[in-house]
Amino acid sequence: MALLHVAQAWGRTQGKAVSALTVDHGLRDEAATEAARVAEICADLGVAHRTLDWPDWDGQGNLQAMARAARYDLIADAAPAGAAILIGHTMDDAAETFLMRLARGSGVDGLSRMRSTWTDRGHLWLRPFLTVRRAALRDWLHDREIGWIDDPTNDDTQYDRVRMRQALDLLAPLGIDAERLTMTAQAMTEARQALEHWAEQAARGTAWTEAGDVVFDQAKVQALPRETHDRLIAHAIGWVASAAYRPRRAALIQAVRDVTETGCATLGGCLLTAKGGTLRVGREPKAVTDLRVSPPSIWDNRWRLSGPDAPSGQVLAVRALGAGGLSDCPDWRETGLPRDTLLASPAVFAGDRLVAAPLAGHPAGWRAELCPPRGDFFTSLLSH
């Protein structure tokens, strides 16, 4: 509510259009009524409002994590192209996140401060209240006689965040409060930036990219300090899969152990293979089997295929080449690329008929352009 009023006042003085989005997760009967009340407040302020519904939770998995991901997806899709999106996270939210990650055994990256700005899906995202305590915002609203709605789930101790909020109250008398945790998170951020710098330098001497895969000189990458080694492998997985977050440390350690011992491992939608003195991180074919777009839309969040127009009455689709498509590419071995890389590569189909497979030696006038959202593998190791 404080963010709404501050943004509305800023928009009025700057001559900028401000709109509000409310996400109804469909988890409480009262949520629809609360969203309607927000719409009324927005109307009084002259702010356009829209309620976004999330009907997709099936009762499986981590509810809070899935709801969070859904919020960001819904907001990104609903916001006008190129919009700046403001999120109301406070210093308290950041401190609670720090404790949650500490409880999971997170390292330097996980304990770094919550980002105040970033770009994603064509939008600039901002958290303007990260230096402000939640109580200060409530005081600000109270002083202006502005009401707000409390979400009862904020007091439900079945959720980790609520338990961490209560833990902060117990830790504060010991000097471990939101301000101190913010200072520690800032120190972790500075340490992360130094580690990223050295990892980027190490990557240039140990890795290269090929057909969307990241390939390491196995002996060189294994000779690196453990932190740098793990950072590079985790970043490669995130870069290939276009993932927002790096793999959990325990899962990463297990995958590295598996690929070292057996020559193969999967993690985060990627296939790790060790062969001929190299460690290759590529897309796992199974992870892209069901992905389909119409050209020239971006496929798998990183490939754009362009080529001749389809004949009249023919509908083209971009999807993974797969085993069936690869069998129609007799010259695929001449590309020098591993079979698994090609199975997960983009191809053009008309129904079940293969039209083109640019990476598998069957271009047919089509071109595959790699356009990963993070940009270049090496420079994307650095936070900006």
C-alpha positions as CSV (number, residue, x, y, z in Angstrom):
1,M,0.0,0.0,0.0
2,A,2.9,2.4,0.8
3,L,4.5,1.5,-2.6
4,L,1.2,2.3,-4.4
5,H,0.9,5.7,-2.8
6,V,4.5,6.6,-3.3
7,A,4.5,5.5,-6.9
8,Q,1.3,7.4,-7.6
9,A,2.7,10.6,-6.1
10,W,5.9,10.2,-8.1
11,G,4.0,9.5,-11.3
12,R,1.8,12.6,-10.8
13,T,4.8,14.9,-10.3
14,Q,6.8,13.4,-13.1
15,G,4.0,13.1,-15.6
16,K,4.4,9.3,-15.8
17,A,1.7,6.7,-16.1
18,V,1.4,4.4,-13.1
19,S,-0.6,1.2,-13.0
20,A,-1.0,-1.5,-10.3
21,L,-1.2,-5.3,-10.6
22,T,-2.6,-7.6,-7.9
23,V,-2.0,-11.3,-8.0
24,D,-4.8,-13.6,-6.6
25,H,-3.3,-17.0,-6.1
26,G,-6.7,-18.5,-5.4
27,L,-5.5,-19.9,-2.1
28,R,-7.9,-17.9,0.2
29,D,-11.5,-17.0,-0.2
30,E,-10.8,-13.5,1.1
31,A,-8.2,-12.8,-1.6
32,A,-10.7,-11.8,-4.3
33,T,-12.5,-9.4,-1.9
34,E,-9.1,-7.9,-1.0
35,A,-8.1,-7.5,-4.6
36,A,-11.4,-5.8,-5.3
37,R,-10.7,-3.4,-2.4
38,V,-7.3,-2.6,-3.9
39,A,-9.0,-1.9,-7.2
40,E,-11.2,0.6,-5.4
41,I,-8.3,2.4,-3.8
42,C,-6.5,2.5,-7.1
43,A,-9.6,4.0,-8.8
44,D,-9.7,6.7,-6.1
45,L,-6.0,7.5,-6.8
46,G,-6.5,7.5,-10.5
47,V,-4.3,4.5,-11.0
48,A,-5.2,1.8,-13.5
49,H,-5.5,-1.6,-11.8
50,R,-5.7,-5.2,-12.9
51,T,-6.1,-8.4,-10.9
52,L,-4.1,-11.4,-12.2
53,D,-5.3,-14.9,-11.3
54,W,-3.1,-17.9,-10.7
55,P,-5.2,-21.1,-10.9
56,D,-2.3,-23.5,-11.6
57,W,-1.2,-24.9,-8.3
58,D,-2.0,-28.6,-8.1
59,G,-1.1,-29.0,-4.4
60,Q,2.3,-30.4,-5.1
61,G,5.7,-29.0,-4.4
62,N,6.8,-25.9,-2.4
63,L,3.8,-23.6,-2.4
64,Q,5.6,-20.4,-1.5
65,A,8.3,-21.0,-4.2
66,M,5.8,-21.8,-6.9
67,A,3.6,-18.9,-5.9
68,R,6.5,-16.5,-6.1
69,A,7.6,-17.8,-9.5
70,A,4.0,-17.5,-10.7
71,R,3.8,-13.9,-9.5
72,Y,6.8,-12.9,-11.5
73,D,5.6,-14.7,-14.6
74,L,2.1,-13.1,-14.4
75,I,3.4,-9.6,-13.7
76,A,6.0,-9.8,-16.5
77,D,3.4,-11.0,-19.0
78,A,0.9,-8.3,-18.0
79,A,3.2,-5.3,-17.8
80,P,3.5,-3.1,-20.8
81,A,6.6,-3.6,-23.0
82,G,9.6,-1.9,-21.4
83,A,7.8,-1.0,-18.2
84,A,9.6,-0.5,-14.9
85,I,8.1,-2.8,-12.3
86,L,8.3,-1.8,-8.6
87,I,8.2,-4.5,-5.9
88,G,7.6,-3.7,-2.3
89,H,10.2,-5.8,-0.5
90,T,11.6,-4.2,2.6
91,M,14.8,-4.6,4.7
92,D,12.8,-7.1,6.8
93,D,12.0,-9.2,3.8
94,A,15.7,-9.2,2.8
95,A,16.7,-10.2,6.4
96,E,14.2,-13.1,6.4
97,T,15.5,-14.3,3.1
98,F,19.1,-14.2,4.5
99,L,18.1,-16.4,7.4
100,M,16.2,-18.8,5.1
101,R,19.2,-19.2,2.9
102,L,21.5,-19.5,5.9
103,A,19.3,-22.4,7.2
104,R,19.7,-24.1,3.8
105,G,23.5,-23.9,4.0
106,S,23.9,-21.3,1.3
107,G,27.3,-20.0,0.4
108,V,28.5,-16.5,-0.6
109,D,26.1,-16.1,-3.5
110,G,23.0,-17.1,-1.6
111,L,23.9,-14.9,1.4
112,S,24.5,-11.8,-0.8
113,R,22.1,-8.9,-0.6
114,M,18.8,-9.0,-2.4
115,R,19.0,-7.2,-5.7
116,S,17.6,-3.7,-5.8
117,T,17.5,-3.5,-9.6
118,W,17.7,-6.0,-12.5
119,T,16.4,-6.5,-16.0
120,D,14.4,-9.5,-17.1
121,R,12.0,-10.3,-19.9
122,G,12.3,-6.8,-21.3
123,H,11.5,-5.0,-18.0
124,L,13.4,-3.1,-15.4
125,W,12.6,-4.5,-12.0
126,L,13.2,-2.3,-8.9
127,R,12.9,-2.8,-5.1
128,P,12.9,0.8,-3.8
129,F,12.2,-0.1,-0.1
130,L,15.1,-2.4,0.6
131,T,16.7,0.1,3.0
132,V,13.4,0.8,4.8
133,R,12.0,-1.2,7.7
134,R,8.5,-2.6,7.5
135,A,7.5,-0.8,10.7
136,A,8.6,2.5,9.2
137,L,6.3,2.0,6.3
138,R,3.4,1.2,8.6
139,D,4.1,4.3,10.6
140,W,4.2,6.3,7.4
141,L,0.8,5.0,6.4
142,H,-0.6,5.5,9.9
143,D,0.5,9.1,10.0
144,R,-1.4,9.7,6.7
145,E,-4.4,7.8,7.9
146,I,-4.0,5.3,5.0
147,G,-5.3,1.8,5.8
148,W,-3.8,-1.4,4.6
149,I,-4.8,-5.1,4.5
150,D,-2.8,-7.7,6.4
151,D,-2.4,-11.1,4.8
152,P,-3.2,-13.7,7.4
153,T,-0.7,-16.1,5.9
154,N,2.0,-13.8,7.2
155,D,1.3,-15.2,10.6
156,D,1.0,-18.9,9.5
157,T,4.0,-20.7,11.0
158,Q,3.8,-23.6,8.5
159,Y,5.8,-21.3,6.2
160,D,9.5,-20.9,6.5
161,R,9.4,-17.1,6.1
162,V,7.0,-16.6,8.9
163,R,9.2,-18.7,11.3
164,M,12.2,-16.7,10.2
165,R,10.3,-13.5,10.9
166,Q,9.6,-14.8,14.4
167,A,13.3,-15.8,14.8
168,L,14.4,-12.3,14.0
169,D,12.3,-11.0,16.9
170,L,14.2,-13.4,19.2
171,L,17.6,-12.6,17.7
172,A,17.2,-8.8,17.8
173,P,18.1,-8.5,21.6
174,L,21.4,-10.3,20.8
175,G,22.3,-7.6,18.2
176,I,21.3,-9.8,15.3
177,D,18.7,-7.7,13.7
178,A,17.7,-6.7,10.1
179,E,20.2,-3.9,9.9
180,R,23.1,-6.2,11.0
181,L,22.1,-8.9,8.6
182,T,21.9,-6.3,5.8
183,M,25.5,-5.4,6.6
184,T,26.6,-9.0,6.4
185,A,24.7,-9.5,3.2
186,Q,26.5,-6.5,1.7
187,A,29.8,-8.0,2.8
188,M,28.8,-11.2,1.1
189,T,27.9,-9.2,-2.1
190,E,31.4,-7.7,-2.2
191,A,33.0,-11.1,-1.7
192,R,30.8,-12.6,-4.5
193,Q,31.9,-9.8,-6.8
194,A,35.6,-10.7,-6.2
195,L,34.9,-14.4,-6.7
196,E,33.0,-13.6,-9.9
197,H,36.0,-11.6,-11.2
198,W,38.4,-14.5,-10.7
199,A,36.0,-17.0,-12.0
200,E,35.6,-15.0,-15.2
201,Q,39.3,-14.9,-15.7
202,A,39.6,-18.7,-15.0
203,A,36.8,-19.4,-17.5
204,R,38.6,-17.8,-20.3
205,G,41.5,-20.1,-19.8
206,T,39.6,-23.3,-19.3
207,A,36.3,-23.1,-21.3
208,W,34.7,-22.4,-24.7
209,T,31.2,-22.5,-26.1
210,E,30.1,-24.7,-29.0
211,A,26.6,-24.9,-30.5
212,G,25.1,-23.5,-27.2
213,D,27.0,-25.9,-25.0
214,V,29.8,-25.0,-22.6
215,V,32.9,-27.2,-22.9
216,F,35.7,-27.3,-20.3
217,D,39.2,-28.6,-20.5
218,Q,38.6,-31.2,-17.7
219,A,42.1,-31.3,-16.3
220,K,42.3,-27.5,-16.1
221,V,38.9,-26.9,-14.5
222,Q,39.5,-29.7,-12.0
223,A,42.8,-28.0,-11.0
224,L,41.0,-24.8,-10.0
225,P,40.1,-24.0,-6.4
226,R,36.9,-25.8,-5.4
227,E,34.9,-22.6,-5.1
228,T,35.9,-21.4,-8.6
229,H,35.4,-24.9,-10.1
230,D,31.9,-25.1,-8.6
231,R,31.0,-21.6,-9.6
232,L,32.0,-22.2,-13.3
233,I,30.0,-25.5,-13.5
234,A,27.0,-23.9,-11.8
235,H,27.1,-20.9,-14.1
236,A,27.4,-23.1,-17.2
237,I,24.3,-25.0,-16.1
238,G,22.4,-21.8,-15.6
239,W,23.6,-20.3,-18.8
240,V,22.7,-23.3,-20.9
241,A,19.3,-23.8,-19.3
242,S,18.6,-20.0,-19.0
243,A,17.8,-20.7,-15.4
244,A,17.2,-17.8,-13.0
245,Y,19.0,-19.4,-10.1
246,R,22.0,-21.6,-9.7
247,P,21.6,-25.2,-8.6
248,R,21.6,-26.1,-4.9
249,R,25.1,-26.8,-3.7
250,A,24.4,-30.3,-2.6
251,A,22.9,-31.2,-6.0
252,L,25.8,-29.7,-7.8
253,I,28.4,-31.6,-5.7
254,Q,26.5,-34.8,-6.4
255,A,26.3,-34.1,-10.2
256,V,30.1,-33.3,-10.3
257,R,30.8,-36.5,-8.5
258,D,28.6,-38.5,-10.8
259,V,30.1,-37.1,-14.0
260,T,33.6,-37.7,-12.7
261,E,32.8,-41.3,-11.8
262,T,30.5,-42.4,-14.6
263,G,31.1,-39.8,-17.3
264,C,27.5,-38.6,-17.2
265,A,25.1,-36.7,-15.0
266,T,22.0,-34.5,-15.3
267,L,21.1,-31.4,-13.3
268,G,18.9,-28.4,-13.9
269,G,17.7,-29.4,-17.3
270,C,21.3,-30.0,-18.5
271,L,23.4,-33.0,-19.4
272,L,27.0,-33.2,-18.2
273,T,29.3,-35.5,-20.0
274,A,33.0,-36.2,-19.6
275,K,34.8,-37.6,-22.6
276,G,38.1,-37.1,-24.4
277,G,39.5,-34.8,-21.7
278,T,36.6,-32.4,-21.8
279,L,33.6,-31.8,-19.6
280,R,30.6,-30.7,-21.6
281,V,27.5,-29.0,-20.2
282,G,24.7,-29.2,-22.8
283,R,20.9,-29.1,-22.8
284,E,19.3,-32.4,-21.6
285,P,17.2,-33.7,-24.6
286,K,14.4,-34.7,-22.3
287,A,14.1,-31.1,-20.9
288,V,13.2,-29.6,-24.3
289,T,11.1,-32.4,-25.8
290,D,7.8,-30.6,-25.4
291,L,8.9,-27.1,-26.3
292,R,7.4,-25.7,-29.5
293,V,7.2,-22.2,-31.0
294,S,6.5,-20.7,-34.4
295,P,9.5,-19.2,-36.2
296,P,10.9,-16.6,-35.7
297,S,9.9,-16.8,-32.0
298,I,12.7,-17.7,-29.6
299,W,12.9,-21.4,-28.7
300,D,14.1,-22.6,-25.4
301,N,14.6,-19.0,-24.4
302,R,17.9,-18.9,-26.4
303,W,17.6,-20.0,-30.0
304,R,16.1,-18.0,-32.9
305,L,15.6,-19.7,-36.3
306,S,15.1,-17.8,-39.4
307,G,14.7,-19.0,-43.0
308,P,12.4,-19.2,-46.0
309,D,8.7,-18.5,-45.7
310,A,6.5,-21.6,-45.4
311,P,4.7,-22.7,-48.6
312,S,1.1,-21.7,-48.7
313,G,-1.0,-23.8,-46.3
314,Q,2.0,-25.2,-44.5
315,V,2.5,-24.5,-40.8
316,L,6.1,-24.6,-39.5
317,A,7.1,-25.2,-35.9
318,V,10.5,-25.1,-34.1
319,R,11.1,-27.9,-31.7
320,A,13.9,-30.2,-30.6
321,L,15.4,-32.3,-33.4
322,G,15.1,-35.5,-31.4
323,A,16.0,-39.0,-32.5
324,G,13.5,-39.1,-35.4
325,G,14.7,-35.9,-36.8
326,L,18.4,-36.8,-36.4
327,S,17.8,-39.9,-38.5
328,D,16.8,-37.6,-41.4
329,C,20.2,-35.9,-41.2
330,P,22.7,-38.3,-42.7
331,D,25.6,-35.9,-42.5
332,W,25.2,-35.1,-38.8
333,R,28.5,-36.8,-37.8
334,E,30.4,-34.4,-40.1
335,T,29.4,-31.5,-37.7
336,G,31.7,-32.9,-35.0
337,L,29.0,-32.3,-32.4
338,P,27.9,-35.0,-29.9
339,R,24.7,-36.8,-30.6
340,D,23.1,-35.6,-27.4
341,T,23.8,-32.0,-28.3
342,L,22.1,-32.4,-31.7
343,L,19.1,-34.3,-30.1
344,A,18.4,-31.2,-28.0
345,S,19.1,-28.7,-30.9
346,P,16.4,-26.6,-32.6
347,A,14.9,-27.8,-35.8
348,V,12.1,-26.8,-38.1
349,F,9.2,-29.2,-38.7
350,A,6.1,-29.1,-40.9
351,G,4.0,-31.5,-38.9
352,D,6.2,-34.6,-38.4
353,R,8.3,-33.8,-41.4
354,L,11.8,-32.4,-40.8
355,V,12.3,-29.2,-42.8
356,A,15.6,-28.0,-41.5
357,A,18.2,-28.8,-38.8
358,P,20.8,-26.0,-39.0
359,L,23.1,-27.5,-36.3
360,A,22.9,-31.0,-37.7
361,G,24.2,-30.5,-41.2
362,H,20.8,-30.0,-42.8
363,P,20.3,-26.2,-43.0
364,A,18.0,-26.1,-46.0
365,G,18.3,-22.3,-46.1
366,W,17.7,-21.9,-42.3
367,R,20.0,-20.3,-39.8
368,A,20.1,-20.8,-36.0
369,E,21.1,-17.8,-33.9
370,L,22.1,-18.2,-30.3
371,C,20.7,-15.4,-28.2
372,P,20.8,-16.4,-24.6
373,P,19.1,-13.9,-22.2
374,R,22.3,-13.5,-20.1
375,G,24.4,-12.7,-23.2
376,D,28.0,-14.0,-23.5
377,F,28.9,-16.9,-21.2
378,F,32.1,-15.3,-20.0
379,T,30.9,-11.8,-19.3
380,S,27.6,-13.1,-17.8
381,L,29.7,-14.5,-14.9
382,L,29.9,-11.0,-13.6
383,S,27.1,-9.3,-11.8
384,H,26.0,-5.9,-13.0
